[in-house]
Amino acid sequence: MAQEHKLVDHKTLKEFATSVFTKSGMKKDDAQYCSEALVLTNLWGIDSHEANQRRFGFGSPGWR
């Protein structure tokens, strides 16, 4: 089965990532910093930090 891709605006992705990080227990300032790094590297074409993955890292080994 072919994997479906969906483009997401960088601001939306940053807000989503911040929300995920804070809901998992990260401090808001840290969550915003990590989200900014995640989105920025993704915009640079470095897709190694799961911004391009369907599950956004949940269930991955070592998530917490």
SEFIZA-3560 file (N, C-alpha, C; in Angstrom, 3 decimals):
REM SEFIZA-3560
<numar><xx>0.840</xx><yy>-1.176</yy><zz>0.000</zz><atom>N</atom></numar>
<numar><xx>0.000</xx><yy>0.000</yy><zz>0.000</zz><atom>CA</atom></numar>
<numar><xx>0.892</xx><yy>1.248</yy><zz>0.000</zz><atom>C</atom></numar>
<numar><xx>0.582</xx><yy>2.176</yy><zz>-0.861</zz><atom>N</atom></numar>
<numar><xx>1.353</xx><yy>3.417</yy><zz>-0.954</zz><atom>CA</atom></numar>
<numar><xx>1.067</xx><yy>4.317</yy><zz>0.238</zz><atom>C</atom></numar>
<numar><xx>2.102</xx><yy>4.972</yy><zz>0.731</zz><atom>N</atom></numar>
<numar><xx>1.946</xx><yy>5.876</yy><zz>1.863</zz><atom>CA</atom></numar>
<numar><xx>1.450</xx><yy>7.223</yy><zz>1.367</zz><atom>C</atom></numar>
<numar><xx>0.420</xx><yy>7.748</yy><zz>2.019</zz><atom>N</atom></numar>
<numar><xx>-0.148</xx><yy>9.036</yy><zz>1.647</zz><atom>CA</atom></numar>
<numar><xx>0.579</xx><yy>10.152</yy><zz>2.390</zz><atom>C</atom></numar>
<numar><xx>0.893</xx><yy>11.225</yy><zz>1.693</zz><atom>N</atom></numar>
<numar><xx>1.572</xx><yy>12.367</yy><zz>2.294</zz><atom>CA</atom></numar>
<numar><xx>0.649</xx><yy>13.569</yy><zz>2.290</zz><atom>C</atom></numar>
<numar><xx>0.730</xx><yy>14.371</yy><zz>3.328</zz><atom>N</atom></numar>
<numar><xx>-0.071</xx><yy>15.576</yy><zz>3.426</zz><atom>CA</atom></numar>
<numar><xx>0.847</xx><yy>16.726</yy><zz>3.830</zz><atom>C</atom></numar>
<numar><xx>0.786</xx><yy>17.821</yy><zz>3.101</zz><atom>N</atom></numar>
<numar><xx>1.585</xx><yy>18.990</yy><zz>3.453</zz><atom>CA</atom></numar>
<numar><xx>0.885</xx><yy>19.766</yy><zz>4.565</zz><atom>C</atom></numar>
<numar><xx>1.676</xx><yy>20.229</yy><zz>5.520</zz><atom>N</atom></numar>
<numar><xx>1.157</xx><yy>20.987</yy><zz>6.650</zz><atom>CA</atom></numar>
<numar><xx>1.942</xx><yy>22.284</yy><zz>6.744</zz><atom>C</atom></numar>
<numar><xx>1.256</xx><yy>23.393</yy><zz>6.914</zz><atom>N</atom></numar>
<numar><xx>1.885</xx><yy>24.695</yy><zz>7.091</zz><atom>CA</atom></numar>
<numar><xx>2.834</xx><yy>24.646</yy><zz>8.285</zz><atom>C</atom></numar>
<numar><xx>3.996</xx><yy>25.299</yy><zz>8.169</zz><atom>N</atom></numar>
<numar><xx>5.000</xx><yy>25.224</yy><zz>9.233</zz><atom>CA</atom></numar>
<numar><xx>4.499</xx><yy>25.788</yy><zz>10.564</zz><atom>C</atom></numar>
<numar><xx>3.659</xx><yy>26.789</yy><zz>10.530</zz><atom>N</atom></numar>
<numar><xx>3.123</xx><yy>27.342</yy><zz>11.784</zz><atom>CA</atom></numar>
<numar><xx>2.184</xx><yy>26.341</yy><zz>12.450</zz><atom>C</atom></numar>
<numar><xx>1.377</xx><yy>25.667</yy><zz>11.652</zz><atom>N</atom></numar>
<numar><xx>0.473</xx><yy>24.640</yy><zz>12.180</zz><atom>CA</atom></numar>
<numar><xx>1.263</xx><yy>23.487</yy><zz>12.777</zz><atom>C</atom></numar>
<numar><xx>2.323</xx><yy>23.076</yy><zz>12.087</zz><atom>N</atom></numar>
<numar><xx>3.150</xx><yy>21.983</yy><zz>12.589</zz><atom>CA</atom></numar>
<numar><xx>3.823</xx><yy>22.366</yy><zz>13.903</zz><atom>C</atom></numar>
<numar><xx>4.309</xx><yy>23.593</yy><zz>13.998</zz><atom>N</atom></numar>
<numar><xx>4.960</xx><yy>24.046</yy><zz>15.230</zz><atom>CA</atom></numar>
<numar><xx>3.962</xx><yy>24.061</yy><zz>16.392</zz><atom>C</atom></numar>
<numar><xx>2.759</xx><yy>24.562</yy><zz>16.148</zz><atom>N</atom></numar>
<numar><xx>1.731</xx><yy>24.580</yy><zz>17.197</zz><atom>CA</atom></numar>
<numar><xx>1.366</xx><yy>23.163</yy><zz>17.621</zz><atom>C</atom></numar>
<numar><xx>1.232</xx><yy>22.268</yy><zz>16.641</zz><atom>N</atom></numar>
<numar><xx>0.893</xx><yy>20.888</yy><zz>16.945</zz><atom>CA</atom></numar>
<numar><xx>2.002</xx><yy>20.227</yy><zz>17.763</zz><atom>C</atom></numar>
<numar><xx>3.239</xx><yy>20.412</yy><zz>17.328</zz><atom>N</atom></numar>
<numar><xx>4.368</xx><yy>19.807</yy><zz>18.036</zz><atom>CA</atom></numar>
<numar><xx>4.467</xx><yy>20.332</yy><zz>19.459</zz><atom>C</atom></numar>
<numar><xx>4.281</xx><yy>21.634</yy><zz>19.634</zz><atom>N</atom></numar>
<numar><xx>4.317</xx><yy>22.224</yy><zz>20.973</zz><atom>CA</atom></numar>
<numar><xx>3.235</xx><yy>21.607</yy><zz>21.847</zz><atom>C</atom></numar>
<numar><xx>2.057</xx><yy>21.444</yy><zz>21.295</zz><atom>N</atom></numar>
<numar><xx>0.949</xx><yy>20.834</yy><zz>22.033</zz><atom>CA</atom></numar>
<numar><xx>1.273</xx><yy>19.396</yy><zz>22.438</zz><atom>C</atom></numar>
<numar><xx>1.815</xx><yy>18.630</yy><zz>21.509</zz><atom>N</atom></numar>
<numar><xx>2.175</xx><yy>17.236</yy><zz>21.804</zz><atom>CA</atom></numar>
<numar><xx>3.215</xx><yy>17.174</yy><zz>22.917</zz><atom>C</atom></numar>
<numar><xx>4.242</xx><yy>18.011</yy><zz>22.810</zz><atom>N</atom></numar>
<numar><xx>5.300</xx><yy>18.000</yy><zz>23.809</zz><atom>CA</atom></numar>
<numar><xx>4.801</xx><yy>18.425</yy><zz>25.189</zz><atom>C</atom></numar>
<numar><xx>3.972</xx><yy>19.479</yy><zz>25.258</zz><atom>N</atom></numar>
<numar><xx>3.481</xx><yy>19.926</yy><zz>26.566</zz><atom>CA</atom></numar>
<numar><xx>2.519</xx><yy>18.912</yy><zz>27.171</zz><atom>C</atom></numar>
<numar><xx>1.701</xx><yy>18.285</yy><zz>26.342</zz><atom>N</atom></numar>
<numar><xx>0.764</xx><yy>17.275</yy><zz>26.860</zz><atom>CA</atom></numar>
<numar><xx>1.475</xx><yy>16.012</yy><zz>27.323</zz><atom>C</atom></numar>
<numar><xx>2.707</xx><yy>15.824</yy><zz>26.851</zz><atom>N</atom></numar>
<numar><xx>3.467</xx><yy>14.660</yy><zz>27.311</zz><atom>CA</atom></numar>
<numar><xx>4.307</xx><yy>14.982</yy><zz>28.545</zz><atom>C</atom></numar>
<numar><xx>4.188</xx><yy>16.251</yy><zz>29.046</zz><atom>N</atom></numar>
<numar><xx>4.851</xx><yy>16.611</yy><zz>30.288</zz><atom>CA</atom></numar>
<numar><xx>6.021</xx><yy>17.577</yy><zz>30.162</zz><atom>C</atom></numar>
<numar><xx>6.331</xx><yy>18.024</yy><zz>28.963</zz><atom>N</atom></numar>
<numar><xx>7.453</xx><yy>18.943</yy><zz>28.779</zz><atom>CA</atom></numar>
<numar><xx>7.029</xx><yy>20.362</yy><zz>29.173</zz><atom>C</atom></numar>
<numar><xx>7.944</xx><yy>21.123</yy><zz>29.767</zz><atom>N</atom></numar>
<numar><xx>7.667</xx><yy>22.519</yy><zz>30.096</zz><atom>CA</atom></numar>
<numar><xx>7.394</xx><yy>23.285</yy><zz>28.804</zz><atom>C</atom></numar>
<numar><xx>6.507</xx><yy>24.294</yy><zz>28.876</zz><atom>N</atom></numar>
<numar><xx>6.086</xx><yy>25.014</yy><zz>27.675</zz><atom>CA</atom></numar>
<numar><xx>7.261</xx><yy>25.655</yy><zz>26.939</zz><atom>C</atom></numar>
<numar><xx>8.162</xx><yy>26.308</yy><zz>27.666</zz><atom>N</atom></numar>
<numar><xx>9.320</xx><yy>26.937</yy><zz>27.011</zz><atom>CA</atom></numar>
<numar><xx>10.174</xx><yy>25.905</yy><zz>26.278</zz><atom>C</atom></numar>
<numar><xx>10.397</xx><yy>24.765</yy><zz>26.923</zz><atom>N</atom></numar>
<numar><xx>11.183</xx><yy>23.698</yy><zz>26.298</zz><atom>CA</atom></numar>
<numar><xx>10.454</xx><yy>23.129</yy><zz>25.085</zz><atom>C</atom></numar>
<numar><xx>9.145</xx><yy>22.976</yy><zz>25.213</zz><atom>N</atom></numar>
<numar><xx>8.338</xx><yy>22.447</yy><zz>24.111</zz><atom>CA</atom></numar>
<numar><xx>8.386</xx><yy>23.377</yy><zz>22.903</zz><atom>C</atom></numar>
<numar><xx>8.308</xx><yy>24.669</yy><zz>23.145</zz><atom>N</atom></numar>
<numar><xx>8.372</xx><yy>25.635</yy><zz>22.048</zz><atom>CA</atom></numar>
<numar><xx>9.749</xx><yy>25.603</yy><zz>21.382</zz><atom>C</atom></numar>
<numar><xx>10.797</xx><yy>25.517</yy><zz>22.180</zz><atom>N</atom></numar>
<numar><xx>12.165</xx><yy>25.464</yy><zz>21.653</zz><atom>CA</atom></numar>
<numar><xx>12.356</xx><yy>24.220</yy><zz>20.787</zz><atom>C</atom></numar>
<numar><xx>11.938</xx><yy>23.072</yy><zz>21.296</zz><atom>N</atom></numar>
<numar><xx>12.091</xx><yy>21.818</yy><zz>20.557</zz><atom>CA</atom></numar>
<numar><xx>11.238</xx><yy>21.817</yy><zz>19.281</zz><atom>C</atom></numar>
<numar><xx>10.045</xx><yy>22.374</yy><zz>19.383</zz><atom>N</atom></numar>
<numar><xx>9.171</xx><yy>22.452</yy><zz>18.213</zz><atom>CA</atom></numar>
<numar><xx>9.775</xx><yy>23.335</yy><zz>17.134</zz><atom>C</atom></numar>
<numar><xx>10.358</xx><yy>24.445</yy><zz>17.546</zz><atom>N</atom></numar>
<numar><xx>11.010</xx><yy>25.348</yy><zz>16.597</zz><atom>CA</atom></numar>
<numar><xx>12.161</xx><yy>24.631</yy><zz>15.883</zz><atom>C</atom></numar>
<numar><xx>12.970</xx><yy>23.896</yy><zz>16.635</zz><atom>N</atom></numar>
<numar><xx>14.083</xx><yy>23.154</yy><zz>16.045</zz><atom>CA</atom></numar>
<numar><xx>13.575</xx><yy>22.064</yy><zz>15.098</zz><atom>C</atom></numar>
<numar><xx>12.543</xx><yy>21.352</yy><zz>15.513</zz><atom>N</atom></numar>
<numar><xx>11.961</xx><yy>20.292</yy><zz>14.702</zz><atom>CA</atom></numar>
<numar><xx>11.459</xx><yy>20.834</yy><zz>13.363</zz><atom>C</atom></numar>
<numar><xx>10.695</xx><yy>21.915</yy><zz>13.410</zz><atom>N</atom></numar>
<numar><xx>10.114</xx><yy>22.489</yy><zz>12.202</zz><atom>CA</atom></numar>
<numar><xx>11.188</xx><yy>23.132</yy><zz>11.328</zz><atom>C</atom></numar>
<numar><xx>12.116</xx><yy>23.839</yy><zz>11.939</zz><atom>N</atom></numar>
<numar><xx>13.165</xx><yy>24.497</yy><zz>11.174</zz><atom>CA</atom></numar>
<numar><xx>14.024</xx><yy>23.488</yy><zz>10.412</zz><atom>C</atom></numar>
<numar><xx>14.437</xx><yy>22.417</yy><zz>11.075</zz><atom>N</atom></numar>
<numar><xx>15.240</xx><yy>21.411</yy><zz>10.385</zz><atom>CA</atom></numar>
<numar><xx>14.428</xx><yy>20.731</yy><zz>9.290</zz><atom>C</atom></numar>
<numar><xx>13.130</xx><yy>20.555</yy><zz>9.520</zz><atom>N</atom></numar>
<numar><xx>12.269</xx><yy>19.990</yy><zz>8.493</zz><atom>CA</atom></numar>
<numar><xx>12.217</xx><yy>20.907</yy><zz>7.275</zz><atom>C</atom></numar>
<numar><xx>12.114</xx><yy>22.215</yy><zz>7.503</zz><atom>N</atom></numar>
<numar><xx>12.101</xx><yy>23.177</yy><zz>6.397</zz><atom>CA</atom></numar>
<numar><xx>13.426</xx><yy>23.185</yy><zz>5.637</zz><atom>C</atom></numar>
<numar><xx>14.512</xx><yy>22.867</yy><zz>6.317</zz><atom>N</atom></numar>
<numar><xx>15.825</xx><yy>22.777</yy><zz>5.680</zz><atom>CA</atom></numar>
<numar><xx>15.971</xx><yy>21.491</yy><zz>4.867</zz><atom>C</atom></numar>
<numar><xx>14.993</xx><yy>20.595</yy><zz>4.995</zz><atom>N</atom></numar>
<numar><xx>15.054</xx><yy>19.330</yy><zz>4.275</zz><atom>CA</atom></numar>
<numar><xx>15.646</xx><yy>18.194</yy><zz>5.067</zz><atom>C</atom></numar>
<numar><xx>15.829</xx><yy>18.398</yy><zz>6.364</zz><atom>N</atom></numar>
<numar><xx>16.368</xx><yy>17.354</yy><zz>7.237</zz><atom>CA</atom></numar>
<numar><xx>15.175</xx><yy>16.693</yy><zz>7.937</zz><atom>C</atom></numar>
<numar><xx>14.734</xx><yy>15.571</yy><zz>7.378</zz><atom>N</atom></numar>
<numar><xx>13.537</xx><yy>14.898</yy><zz>7.884</zz><atom>CA</atom></numar>
<numar><xx>13.894</xx><yy>13.698</yy><zz>8.757</zz><atom>C</atom></numar>
<numar><xx>14.804</xx><yy>13.892</yy><zz>9.680</zz><atom>N</atom></numar>
<numar><xx>15.240</xx><yy>12.782</yy><zz>10.516</zz><atom>CA</atom></numar>
<numar><xx>14.627</xx><yy>12.800</yy><zz>11.914</zz><atom>C</atom></numar>
<numar><xx>13.773</xx><yy>13.769</yy><zz>12.194</zz><atom>N</atom></numar>
<numar><xx>13.242</xx><yy>13.881</yy><zz>13.547</zz><atom>CA</atom></numar>
<numar><xx>11.737</xx><yy>13.667</yy><zz>13.604</zz><atom>C</atom></numar>
<numar><xx>11.227</xx><yy>12.910</yy><zz>12.679</zz><atom>N</atom></numar>
<numar><xx>9.861</xx><yy>12.419</yy><zz>12.640</zz><atom>CA</atom></numar>
<numar><xx>8.785</xx><yy>13.455</yy><zz>12.367</zz><atom>C</atom></numar>
<numar><xx>9.117</xx><yy>14.653</yy><zz>11.935</zz><atom>N</atom></numar>
<numar><xx>8.083</xx><yy>15.590</yy><zz>11.514</zz><atom>CA</atom></numar>
<numar><xx>7.409</xx><yy>15.073</yy><zz>10.251</zz><atom>C</atom></numar>
<numar><xx>8.090</xx><yy>14.196</yy><zz>9.538</zz><atom>N</atom></numar>
<numar><xx>7.536</xx><yy>13.649</yy><zz>8.311</zz><atom>CA</atom></numar>
<numar><xx>6.873</xx><yy>12.292</yy><zz>8.533</zz><atom>C</atom></numar>
<numar><xx>6.796</xx><yy>11.839</yy><zz>9.743</zz><atom>N</atom></numar>
<numar><xx>6.215</xx><yy>10.531</yy><zz>10.034</zz><atom>CA</atom></numar>
<numar><xx>4.743</xx><yy>10.661</yy><zz>10.399</zz><atom>C</atom></numar>
<numar><xx>3.966</xx><yy>9.676</yy><zz>10.047</zz><atom>N</atom></numar>
<numar><xx>2.519</xx><yy>9.727</yy><zz>10.278</zz><atom>CA</atom></numar>
<numar><xx>2.171</xx><yy>9.793</yy><zz>11.764</zz><atom>C</atom></numar>
<numar><xx>2.871</xx><yy>9.049</yy><zz>12.583</zz><atom>N</atom></numar>
<numar><xx>2.489</xx><yy>8.960</yy><zz>13.988</zz><atom>CA</atom></numar>
<numar><xx>3.202</xx><yy>9.970</yy><zz>14.874</zz><atom>C</atom></numar>
<numar><xx>4.016</xx><yy>10.817</yy><zz>14.303</zz><atom>N</atom></numar>
<numar><xx>4.736</xx><yy>11.861</yy><zz>15.046</zz><atom>CA</atom></numar>
<numar><xx>5.468</xx><yy>11.303</yy><zz>16.249</zz><atom>C</atom></numar>
<numar><xx>5.977</xx><yy>10.099</yy><zz>16.111</zz><atom>N</atom></numar>
<numar><xx>6.838</xx><yy>9.556</yy><zz>17.142</zz><atom>CA</atom></numar>
<numar><xx>6.168</xx><yy>8.750</yy><zz>18.235</zz><atom>C</atom></numar>
<numar><xx>4.863</xx><yy>8.834</yy><zz>18.358</zz><atom>N</atom></numar>
<numar><xx>4.205</xx><yy>8.052</yy><zz>19.401</zz><atom>CA</atom></numar>
<numar><xx>4.361</xx><yy>6.569</yy><zz>19.133</zz><atom>C</atom></numar>
<numar><xx>4.739</xx><yy>5.856</yy><zz>20.142</zz><atom>N</atom></numar>
<numar><xx>4.943</xx><yy>4.425</yy><zz>20.008</zz><atom>CA</atom></numar>
<numar><xx>6.354</xx><yy>4.062</yy><zz>19.584</zz><atom>C</atom></numar>
<numar><xx>7.160</xx><yy>5.054</yy><zz>19.260</zz><atom>N</atom></numar>
<numar><xx>8.534</xx><yy>4.783</yy><zz>18.876</zz><atom>CA</atom></numar>
<numar><xx>9.348</xx><yy>4.407</yy><zz>20.120</zz><atom>C</atom></numar>
<numar><xx>10.328</xx><yy>3.520</yy><zz>19.944</zz><atom>N</atom></numar>
<numar><xx>11.170</xx><yy>3.185</yy><zz>21.095</zz><atom>CA</atom></numar>
<numar><xx>11.850</xx><yy>4.432</yy><zz>21.654</zz><atom>C</atom></numar>
<numar><xx>11.846</xx><yy>4.569</yy><zz>22.941</zz><atom>N</atom></numar>
<numar><xx>12.510</xx><yy>5.699</yy><zz>23.581</zz><atom>CA</atom></numar>
<numar><xx>11.758</xx><yy>7.006</yy><zz>23.514</zz><atom>C</atom></numar>
<numar><xx>10.462</xx><yy>6.988</yy><zz>23.199</zz><atom>N</atom></numar>
<numar><xx>9.681</xx><yy>8.229</yy><zz>23.055</zz><atom>CA</atom></numar>
<numar><xx>9.742</xx><yy>9.072</yy><zz>24.312</zz><atom>C</atom></numar>
<numar><xx>9.569</xx><yy>8.492</yy><zz>25.478</zz><atom>N</atom></numar>
<numar><xx>9.563</xx><yy>9.270</yy><zz>26.711</zz><atom>CA</atom></numar>
<numar><xx>10.888</xx><yy>9.204</yy><zz>27.291</zz><atom>C</atom></numar>
//
